[in-house]
Amino acid sequence: RDLDWFWPNNQSSSEKRVEVTDCSDGFFCKMLTISEVIGNDTGTYKCFYQDTDMASTVYVYVQDYRSPFITSVSDQHEVVYITENKNKTVVIPCLGTVSDLNVSLCARYPEKRFVPDGNRISWDSRKASVFP
Protein backbone atom coordinates (compact mmCIF):
# COMPACT_ATOMS: atom_id res chain seq x y z
CA ARG A 1 0.00 0.00 0.00
CA ASP A 2 1.18 3.49 -0.79
CA LEU A 3 1.52 5.96 2.05
CA ASP A 4 0.75 9.57 1.19
CA TRP A 5 0.06 13.03 2.65
CA PHE A 6 -2.78 15.52 2.30
CA TRP A 7 -2.33 19.09 3.50
CA PRO A 8 -4.35 22.36 3.54
CA ASN A 9 -5.31 24.23 0.39
CA ASN A 10 -4.51 21.23 -1.82
CA GLN A 11 -1.09 22.62 -2.55
CA SER A 12 0.75 20.73 -5.22
CA SER A 13 3.88 18.81 -4.27
CA SER A 14 5.37 20.33 -7.42
CA GLU A 15 5.36 23.64 -5.52
CA LYS A 16 9.00 24.30 -4.62
CA ARG A 17 8.41 24.74 -0.90
CA VAL A 18 6.54 21.42 -0.44
CA GLU A 19 8.38 18.12 -0.41
CA VAL A 20 7.24 14.57 0.38
CA THR A 21 10.10 12.11 0.87
CA ASP A 22 10.55 8.51 1.94
CA CYS A 23 12.11 8.05 5.36
CA SER A 24 15.47 6.31 5.40
CA ASP A 25 14.71 4.04 8.36
CA GLY A 26 11.69 2.00 7.32
CA PHE A 27 8.75 1.14 5.15
CA PHE A 28 5.85 2.81 6.93
CA CYS A 29 7.08 6.38 6.82
CA LYS A 30 6.91 9.38 4.49
CA MET A 31 8.02 12.80 5.59
CA LEU A 32 6.24 16.02 4.60
CA THR A 33 8.42 19.12 4.64
CA ILE A 34 7.09 22.61 3.96
CA SER A 35 9.64 25.40 3.88
CA GLU A 36 8.90 29.10 4.31
CA VAL A 37 5.56 28.43 6.00
CA ILE A 38 2.83 31.06 5.90
CA GLY A 39 -0.45 31.52 7.76
CA ASN A 40 -2.37 29.84 4.95
CA ASP A 41 -0.47 26.62 5.73
CA THR A 42 -2.63 26.40 8.87
CA GLY A 43 -5.00 23.46 8.80
CA THR A 44 -5.40 19.70 8.93
CA TYR A 45 -2.51 17.54 7.80
CA LYS A 46 -3.28 13.90 7.09
CA CYS A 47 -0.96 10.94 6.58
CA PHE A 48 -2.84 8.02 5.01
CA TYR A 49 -2.65 4.77 3.14
CA GLN A 50 -4.20 5.10 -0.30
CA ASP A 51 -7.34 3.02 -0.88
CA THR A 52 -7.92 2.44 2.86
CA ASP A 53 -9.44 4.22 5.84
CA MET A 54 -6.17 4.05 7.77
CA ALA A 55 -4.99 7.59 8.50
CA SER A 56 -3.59 9.91 11.10
CA THR A 57 -4.38 13.62 11.24
CA VAL A 58 -3.03 16.61 13.09
CA TYR A 59 -4.20 20.24 13.07
CA VAL A 60 -1.31 22.70 12.72
CA TYR A 61 -1.42 26.44 13.40
CA VAL A 62 1.12 28.58 11.57
CA GLN A 63 0.72 31.72 13.64
CA ASP A 64 0.68 34.92 11.64
CA TYR A 65 -0.44 37.91 13.70
CA ARG A 66 -0.05 40.20 10.66
CA SER A 67 -2.58 38.09 8.75
CA PRO A 68 -4.60 36.24 11.42
CA PHE A 69 -7.22 34.76 9.08
CA ILE A 70 -6.83 32.11 6.42
CA THR A 71 -7.78 33.01 2.89
CA SER A 72 -8.89 30.15 0.69
CA VAL A 73 -9.17 30.01 -3.06
CA SER A 74 -12.54 28.31 -2.65
CA ASP A 75 -13.83 31.00 -0.27
CA GLN A 76 -14.98 33.87 -2.45
CA HIS A 77 -17.23 35.35 0.24
CA GLU A 78 -17.13 39.08 -0.05
CA VAL A 79 -20.69 39.37 1.25
CA VAL A 80 -22.70 36.86 3.26
CA TYR A 81 -26.46 37.41 3.26
CA ILE A 82 -28.37 36.14 6.28
CA THR A 83 -32.13 36.10 6.34
CA GLU A 84 -33.93 35.68 9.62
CA ASN A 85 -34.89 32.10 10.33
CA LYS A 86 -35.16 31.18 13.98
CA ASN A 87 -34.86 27.44 13.34
CA LYS A 88 -31.56 27.47 11.44
CA THR A 89 -27.94 27.72 12.45
CA VAL A 90 -25.79 30.06 10.38
CA VAL A 91 -22.12 29.24 9.81
CA ILE A 92 -19.87 32.01 8.54
CA PRO A 93 -16.49 30.81 7.23
CA CYS A 94 -13.73 32.39 9.30
CA LEU A 95 -10.61 30.30 9.91
CA GLY A 96 -7.80 31.59 12.09
CA THR A 97 -4.04 31.12 12.04
CA VAL A 98 -4.01 31.61 15.82
CA SER A 99 -6.10 29.38 18.09
CA ASP A 100 -7.00 31.96 20.73
CA LEU A 101 -7.84 35.08 18.73
CA ASN A 102 -10.41 37.47 20.16
CA VAL A 103 -12.86 37.86 17.31
CA SER A 104 -16.13 39.63 16.62
CA LEU A 105 -18.37 39.82 13.59
CA CYS A 106 -19.35 43.23 12.32
CA ALA A 107 -22.63 43.37 10.42
CA ARG A 108 -23.96 46.14 8.23
CA TYR A 109 -27.54 47.13 7.50
CA PRO A 110 -28.20 47.44 10.39
CA GLU A 111 -24.77 47.95 11.87
CA LYS A 112 -24.22 45.55 14.72
CA ARG A 113 -21.29 43.82 16.39
CA PHE A 114 -21.54 40.15 17.41
CA VAL A 115 -19.10 38.84 20.01
CA PRO A 116 -18.83 35.08 20.66
CA ASP A 117 -20.25 34.25 24.08
CA GLY A 118 -19.94 30.45 23.92
CA ASN A 119 -23.72 30.04 24.11
CA ARG A 120 -25.65 31.78 21.34
CA ILE A 121 -22.60 32.72 19.29
CA SER A 122 -19.43 30.67 19.08
CA TRP A 123 -16.17 30.75 17.17
CA ASP A 124 -13.87 27.86 16.42
CA SER A 125 -10.58 28.86 14.81
CA ARG A 126 -10.62 25.55 12.90
CA LYS A 127 -14.11 26.06 11.49
CA ALA A 128 -16.07 29.29 11.60
CA SER A 129 -18.36 31.62 13.48
CA VAL A 130 -21.61 29.87 14.36
CA PHE A 131 -24.91 31.58 15.07
CA PRO A 132 -27.91 29.54 16.26
C-alpha positions as CSV (number, residue, x, y, z in Angstrom):
1,R,0.0,0.0,0.0
2,D,1.2,3.5,-0.8
3,L,1.5,6.0,2.1
4,D,0.8,9.6,1.2
5,W,0.1,13.0,2.6
6,F,-2.8,15.5,2.3
7,W,-2.3,19.1,3.5
8,P,-4.3,22.4,3.5
9,N,-5.3,24.2,0.4
10,N,-4.5,21.2,-1.8
11,Q,-1.1,22.6,-2.5
12,S,0.7,20.7,-5.2
13,S,3.9,18.8,-4.3
14,S,5.4,20.3,-7.4
15,E,5.4,23.6,-5.5
16,K,9.0,24.3,-4.6
17,R,8.4,24.7,-0.9
18,V,6.5,21.4,-0.4
19,E,8.4,18.1,-0.4
20,V,7.2,14.6,0.4
21,T,10.1,12.1,0.9
22,D,10.5,8.5,1.9
23,C,12.1,8.0,5.4
24,S,15.5,6.3,5.4
25,D,14.7,4.0,8.4
26,G,11.7,2.0,7.3
27,F,8.7,1.1,5.2
28,F,5.8,2.8,6.9
29,C,7.1,6.4,6.8
30,K,6.9,9.4,4.5
31,M,8.0,12.8,5.6
32,L,6.2,16.0,4.6
33,T,8.4,19.1,4.6
34,I,7.1,22.6,4.0
35,S,9.6,25.4,3.9
36,E,8.9,29.1,4.3
37,V,5.6,28.4,6.0
38,I,2.8,31.1,5.9
39,G,-0.5,31.5,7.8
40,N,-2.4,29.8,4.9
41,D,-0.5,26.6,5.7
42,T,-2.6,26.4,8.9
43,G,-5.0,23.5,8.8
44,T,-5.4,19.7,8.9
45,Y,-2.5,17.5,7.8
46,K,-3.3,13.9,7.1
47,C,-1.0,10.9,6.6
48,F,-2.8,8.0,5.0
49,Y,-2.6,4.8,3.1
50,Q,-4.2,5.1,-0.3
51,D,-7.3,3.0,-0.9
52,T,-7.9,2.4,2.9
53,D,-9.4,4.2,5.8
54,M,-6.2,4.1,7.8
55,A,-5.0,7.6,8.5
56,S,-3.6,9.9,11.1
57,T,-4.4,13.6,11.2
58,V,-3.0,16.6,13.1
59,Y,-4.2,20.2,13.1
60,V,-1.3,22.7,12.7
61,Y,-1.4,26.4,13.4
62,V,1.1,28.6,11.6
63,Q,0.7,31.7,13.6
64,D,0.7,34.9,11.6
65,Y,-0.4,37.9,13.7
66,R,0.0,40.2,10.7
67,S,-2.6,38.1,8.8
68,P,-4.6,36.2,11.4
69,F,-7.2,34.8,9.1
70,I,-6.8,32.1,6.4
71,T,-7.8,33.0,2.9
72,S,-8.9,30.2,0.7
73,V,-9.2,30.0,-3.1
74,S,-12.5,28.3,-2.6
75,D,-13.8,31.0,-0.3
76,Q,-15.0,33.9,-2.5
77,H,-17.2,35.3,0.2
78,E,-17.1,39.1,-0.1
79,V,-20.7,39.4,1.3
80,V,-22.7,36.9,3.3
81,Y,-26.5,37.4,3.3
82,I,-28.4,36.1,6.3
83,T,-32.1,36.1,6.3
84,E,-33.9,35.7,9.6
85,N,-34.9,32.1,10.3
86,K,-35.2,31.2,14.0
87,N,-34.9,27.4,13.3
88,K,-31.6,27.5,11.4
89,T,-27.9,27.7,12.4
90,V,-25.8,30.1,10.4
91,V,-22.1,29.2,9.8
92,I,-19.9,32.0,8.5
93,P,-16.5,30.8,7.2
94,C,-13.7,32.4,9.3
95,L,-10.6,30.3,9.9
96,G,-7.8,31.6,12.1
97,T,-4.0,31.1,12.0
98,V,-4.0,31.6,15.8
99,S,-6.1,29.4,18.1
100,D,-7.0,32.0,20.7
101,L,-7.8,35.1,18.7
102,N,-10.4,37.5,20.2
103,V,-12.9,37.9,17.3
104,S,-16.1,39.6,16.6
105,L,-18.4,39.8,13.6
106,C,-19.4,43.2,12.3
107,A,-22.6,43.4,10.4
108,R,-24.0,46.1,8.2
109,Y,-27.5,47.1,7.5
110,P,-28.2,47.4,10.4
111,E,-24.8,48.0,11.9
112,K,-24.2,45.6,14.7
113,R,-21.3,43.8,16.4
114,F,-21.5,40.2,17.4
115,V,-19.1,38.8,20.0
116,P,-18.8,35.1,20.7
117,D,-20.3,34.3,24.1
118,G,-19.9,30.5,23.9
119,N,-23.7,30.0,24.1
120,R,-25.6,31.8,21.3
121,I,-22.6,32.7,19.3
122,S,-19.4,30.7,19.1
123,W,-16.2,30.8,17.2
124,D,-13.9,27.9,16.4
125,S,-10.6,28.9,14.8
126,R,-10.6,25.5,12.9
127,K,-14.1,26.1,11.5
128,A,-16.1,29.3,11.6
129,S,-18.4,31.6,13.5
130,V,-21.6,29.9,14.4
131,F,-24.9,31.6,15.1
132,P,-27.9,29.5,16.3
